[in-house]
Amino acid sequence: GPCTECSCSSGKEPDKDPSHTKKKENGDRLCVPKIFFGTRTHKQITQISRELQRTAYSCVPMTILSSRDYTCIHPVVSNSSNRNEMCVELLEGKHGKSCSYYHGAHKLSEHHALQPAPMAWDIEDLVSLGRKLRACPYFAARELMLGADIVFCPYNYLLDPQIRDSMDIHLKDQVVILDEAHNIEDCARESVSYGVTESQLRAAREELELMVSSSIRQKHHEPLQAVCCSLI
């Protein structure tokens, strides 16, 4: 049967406490863990959310973390090959411009269709509603994580420490489920790997040579220049 701690057990409204804590009768704090469900691809998240709709837990507070490639709806940024960089530049107002979709993210995260949701939703539902409200699905999904009982995301959101930090994911005392875990090794290798082209190496070498010839932090730039030369 349903557990005694989650909102679906009694049909009551989900707990709004972002830390997911409740008081025991003796006054101690009881921590209710989140479930982080990691999958190999974004497409699999859609399949799993559909399966969740068929269960007794379909109305449990949830969210889906995904990249800007799938959730950015800004007309310029979404069509760029550097979505992450352009998004950050807009948020920092580097060129005197800002993102109106980002400032409307709370409208989406607080929308009745998502919180508490009548049933589980997927990325397409989130993006579609975001376009309707002119609100950012990427940041709305992150806001929803605070009150979510279950969080769906790709493997690397759980395995890559840099992504965990940037997304404020804390796995201590939480429940982690990895779907098709035999793919973890490949994902772990990708998380600590980086691809670079020869033209990028040559451009880096030229910039480093300029730094060294200009006596700018030579002891730092000379070893990097040697690495570029050896790789080329």
HELIX and SHEET records of a PDB file:
HELIX    1   1 SER A    7  SER A    9  5                                   3    
HELIX    2   2 HIS A   42  GLN A   53  1                                  12    
HELIX    3   3 ARG A   68  THR A   71  1                                   4    
HELIX    4   4 VAL A   77  ASN A   79  5                                   3    
HELIX    5   5 ARG A   83  GLU A   92  1                                  10    
HELIX    6   6 SER A  100  HIS A  103  1                                   4    
HELIX    7   7 ALA A  105  SER A  109  1                                   5    
HELIX    8   8 ILE A  123  LEU A  133  1                                  11    
HELIX    9   9 PRO A  137  LEU A  144  1                                   8    
HELIX   10  10 MET A  145  GLY A  147  5                                   3    
HELIX   11  11 ASN A  156  LEU A  159  1                                   4    
HELIX   12  12 PRO A  161  MET A  167  1                                   7    
HELIX   13  13 ALA A  181  ASN A  183  5                                   3    
HELIX   14  14 ILE A  184  SER A  191  1                                   8    
HELIX   15  15 GLU A  198  SER A  213  1                                  16    
HELIX   16  16 GLN A  218  LEU A  231  1                                  14    
SHEET    1   A 2 THR A  21  LYS A  23  0                                        
SHEET    2   A 2 ARG A  29  CYS A  31 -1                                        
SHEET    1   B 4 MET A  62  ILE A  64  0                                        
SHEET    2   B 4 ILE A 150  PRO A 154  1                                        
SHEET    3   B 4 ILE A  35  THR A  39  1                                        
SHEET    4   B 4 VAL A 175  LEU A 178  1                                        
END                                                                             
